[in-house]
């Protein structure tokens, strides 16, 4: 099931380069079923735009948090890494959950509390890794890291290593969580881009560019003068949103639903 939501009337209109359409997909969190459905909807939606002019191109941005919480983190990474037509440029952002997973692979004892406590157990399970509770904590975590390293396909490892913290298209700035509104957009710390909530969420004024983000779950997409939020809590609600942008048109939201 898909629903279209238009921007709030008070949101300022921002521009894109001529002949460019953008799709930005919110937090997936292991819901491969929803991401597969969303990719199909995006492919259908972009077909007429690409067919209208051979010079037209599409920017597809995944906003991060592909892993954890849901049942199929491994399959989500397969879908994020899928091939698209030549005129579709894909940019995959790093979310705080990908950062935590990489930190676990680097130092499991240091990162375990952060990662395993907010969804990492589900990601381990997706790769066939179980914690051995008969072992002490250090050995248990070390064994889990070794098992995950063995189970993680090289293409997934490469994808995780190549994720970027932010992306710009025209007057739009894409980041997983948001930005620190007290700093210029080109001087943001990774911690803000991956973890920010306040003072970004309630910032009262437009920023230099419209920030498109996930990370903070809402019942419906949020459009404010400075930000557009598209995280609908897919792992819990069964609803995944994508923002669709074309120059001169109001933003739209494509929402797919599952059980």
N, C-alpha and C positions, 0 to 999 in steps of 0.2 A: 504494500500500500504506500502511495506517495502523496505528499501534500505540499503545496506551494504557499510560502509566507512572504509577503512583501514588506519592505522596510517601513519603519515608522515614519510618518509624514515629516517630523521635525528633524530627521537625520540629514546632515549636509550631503550633497551629491559630490562624489570625488571622481577623478578622471582616470582613464586607462590609455595606454598607447593605442593608436588606430589599428584596427584589425586584430586586437587581442581580446580573448575572453578568458576569464579566470574561474576556476572551481576550487574551493577550499573545504576539505573534509575534516570534520571534528574528531574528537577522541574516540578511538575504536575499542581499545581495551579488550582484545581477544575475541571480539565478535566478528569472526570471519564471514559468517552468514550475512550480516548486515553490510559489511564492506563490499562483498561480492555483488550484492544487490545494488548498492550505491554506484559502484563502477559501471554496472549495466545502465543505470539511469543517466549517469553523466555521459556515457558514450552515445546514448540515444539523443540526449539534449544537445550535444556538441555537433552532431552529424550535419545538421542544416547549416550551422555557422561555418564549419570547415568547407562544406560544399558550395557555399555562396561565393567564395573568392579563394583562388588557390594561394593567395598571399596570407590569408587568415591563419592565426595560430592560437593555440590554447595553452594556458598555464594551469597545471593541476598541482595543487599544494596539499599535501597531507600534513596536518598540524601537530602530529606527535601523539604519544601515548598509544602505541600500537599493542604493547604487551601488557600482561598482568590482569588480574581480576576476572576477565572472561575466560572461556574454556579453550580457546584455540590461538594462543599467541603465535605459535609457529606458522599456522596457516595465514594469519594476518600478514606476517612478514613476507610470505610468498606473494600475496596479493599486492602489497605495497611495491614489491619489486617486479611486478608484471610488465610486460612490454605493451607500449601504446603506439599508435600511428606516428609517423615521422614528425608531423606538425604539432604534436603534443609534447610539451616540455614538463617533466615531472620534477618537483622539488619536495623532498621529504625532510621535515623539520624534526629536531630532537625534542622529545618531551622529557619531563622529569622522571618518568618511569623507565625510559631507555637509559637515561643517565644512571639511575640507580642499579639497573641490571649490569651495565658496564662496570660500575664501581664494585659490584659483588664479584664479578669475574676477576677484578684486579686485587681486591682485598676483602674476602668474604666476612671475616670477623668484624671489620670496621663497618661494612655496608649492610650486614644482614638485618639489623634492626630496622633500618629505613626501608629496605626492599622487601624482605619477606613479610614485614608487618603490614604492607599496603598493596598486596597483590602478587608478590613474587612467587609465593607457593603455587598459585595457579599456573604461572608461567613455567616453573619447574615441572609441574605435572604434565603440561602440554608437550614437553620434550622428553617425557618418560623418566623424569628424575624424582626420586623420593628421598626425604630426609631419613637417615638411619637413627632412630631415637634411642638405640641401645648404646650409642657412642657419646662421649663427652662433646660439649658444644664445639670446640675448636676442630676436632676430628670430623664431627658431623657436617660442619659447614665446609671444611676442606674437601671432603668426599663429594659433597653436592657440587661444589665448583668444578672439580675434576670431571664429574659425570656430565655436567652441563657443557663443559668445553668439548667433550667427546661427542655429545649429541647435537651441538650447534652446527648446522651446515655452514660451509665456508661462505656461501652467498649471503646468509643471514649475518655472519660475522662482519663481512665487508659492508653490508648495508648499514648496520649499526655504527660502524666506524666512520661512514661517510655522511651521516646525518648532519644537517646544518642548523644553526641556532635561530636564524631569521632569514626573511626573504622580502624583497620589494618588487612590486609591479605598479608602475604609475604612482598614483597617490595613495596606495595601500601598502601597509607594512604588516607582514605576517610573522607572528611569534606564537610559541605554544601557549604560554600563560599570560603574556602581556608585556608591559614595559614599565620602567620607573619614570613617571611623568616629570620628575625633577631633573632628568638628564636628557640631552639630545639623543635622538634615535640612533645615531651612529656611534654613541659612546655607552651603550648598554652593557651591563655585566651579564654573563651567562646565567647567573643565579636569578636575576630578575626575569629574563626571557623564559626561564623554565619553571619558576616558582611563584611569580608575583601575583598577589591579589590586591591588597591595599598598599599605597594610596591610589593604585591604578583604577580599580573597578569603579570607585565613586568620584573620580576626577571630574570636576564640573565643566571643563572647557575642551574644545577641540584641540588636538595635537597637530604637529606639522603634517602628519599623515594619519589616515584612518587605520587603526590597529585592528587586525583580524586575529582572533585567538580562540583557544579552547580552555581546558584546565578547570574552569569554574562551571559546575553543573547548574543548568537552569531548566525550567519546564519547557520553555520555548526559546528560540534564538532571540538574542538581545541586540538591539540597535540603538546606540546612543551617539551623541555628537563626536565622541572621541574613539569609540570602539564598537566592534561587532563580535559577539560571542556565540559560538556554535557547538558547545558541549552539552549534549542532552543526556549524558550518563548512560550511554548505550549498553554497557555491561549489565546495568540494573533495570533500565526501562525498556530495552528492546527498541529504542529509537535512535537513529543516527542521522545527523544533519550535514548538509553541504551548502555552502554559500556559492551562488552563481552571480558573476559580475560581467557586464558588457558595457562598453563606453556609451554614455548617453541614456542608459536605461537604469531604472531603480534596481537595487539588489533584490534577488530572489533567494529563497531557501528551499532546497529539495530535502524532504524528510522521508526516509524509508523506515518501515516498522516490521518487527518480527516478534516472536514469542519471548 
